[in-house]
């Protein structure tokens, strides 16, 4: 660095930018060490997620149907919920 300012003005990188550069290099290295993704792995995960959601919706539908057929349970209050 000695003598560099005779050629041009030296300006250091901001600390955050230096961190971002080093962090990205570490992230890239970590990604390269990861094992290759198995074939169709994302489709299997999607299928499992859809199955769980379908089962949840089916259970909710069954519970709502039972509730309608048997009537409103005692001490039950129906409230409107706004987001």
C-alpha positions as CSV (number, residue, x, y, z in Angstrom):
1,X,0.0,0.0,0.0
2,X,3.0,2.2,0.6
3,X,3.3,4.5,-2.4
4,X,-0.2,3.7,-3.8
5,X,-1.4,7.1,-2.9
6,X,1.2,8.7,-5.1
7,X,-0.5,7.1,-8.1
8,X,-4.1,7.5,-7.0
9,X,-6.2,8.1,-3.9
10,X,-6.7,4.9,-1.9
11,X,-10.3,4.3,-0.6
12,X,-11.0,1.2,1.5
13,X,-14.1,-0.9,0.9
14,X,-16.9,-0.2,3.3
15,X,-16.9,-2.8,6.1
16,X,-20.4,-4.2,5.0
17,X,-19.3,-4.6,1.4
18,X,-16.2,-6.5,2.4
19,X,-18.3,-8.7,4.7
20,X,-20.8,-9.4,1.8
21,X,-18.0,-10.4,-0.5
22,X,-16.4,-12.8,2.0
23,X,-19.8,-14.2,3.0
24,X,-20.8,-14.9,-0.6
25,X,-17.5,-16.8,-1.2
26,X,-18.2,-19.0,1.8
27,X,-21.8,-19.6,0.7
28,X,-20.6,-20.7,-2.7
29,X,-18.1,-23.1,-1.3
30,X,-20.7,-24.5,1.0
31,X,-23.1,-25.0,-1.9
32,X,-20.4,-26.8,-4.0
33,X,-19.8,-29.3,-1.1
34,X,-23.5,-30.2,-0.9
35,X,-24.5,-33.6,-2.4
36,X,-26.3,-33.5,-5.7
37,X,-30.0,-33.3,-5.5
38,X,-31.7,-36.7,-6.0
39,X,-33.7,-37.1,-9.2
40,X,-37.4,-36.2,-8.7
41,X,-36.7,-35.2,-5.0
42,X,-38.7,-32.0,-5.4
43,X,-41.7,-33.8,-6.9
44,X,-41.7,-36.3,-4.1
45,X,-41.7,-33.4,-1.6
46,X,-44.5,-31.7,-3.4
47,X,-46.5,-34.9,-3.4
48,X,-46.0,-35.3,0.3
49,X,-47.0,-31.7,1.0
50,X,-50.1,-32.0,-1.1
51,X,-51.1,-35.3,0.6
52,X,-50.8,-33.7,4.0
53,X,-52.8,-30.7,3.0
54,X,-55.5,-32.9,1.3
55,X,-55.8,-35.0,4.5
56,X,-56.1,-31.8,6.6
57,X,-58.8,-30.5,4.3
58,X,-60.6,-33.8,4.4
59,X,-60.5,-33.9,8.2
60,X,-61.8,-30.3,8.4
61,X,-64.6,-31.1,5.9
62,X,-65.6,-34.1,8.0
63,X,-65.6,-32.1,11.2
64,X,-67.7,-29.4,9.6
65,X,-70.2,-31.9,8.2
66,X,-70.5,-33.6,11.6
67,X,-71.0,-30.2,13.2
68,X,-73.8,-29.3,10.8
69,X,-75.5,-32.6,11.2
70,X,-75.5,-32.6,15.0
71,X,-76.1,-28.9,15.4
72,X,-74.2,-26.3,17.2
73,X,-72.7,-27.7,20.5
74,X,-73.7,-26.1,23.8
75,X,-71.8,-22.9,24.8
76,X,-70.5,-22.5,21.2
77,X,-70.4,-19.0,19.8
78,X,-69.9,-18.4,16.1
79,X,-67.8,-15.3,15.5
80,X,-66.7,-13.5,12.3
81,X,-63.0,-13.2,12.0
82,X,-61.5,-10.4,9.9
83,X,-57.8,-10.3,8.8
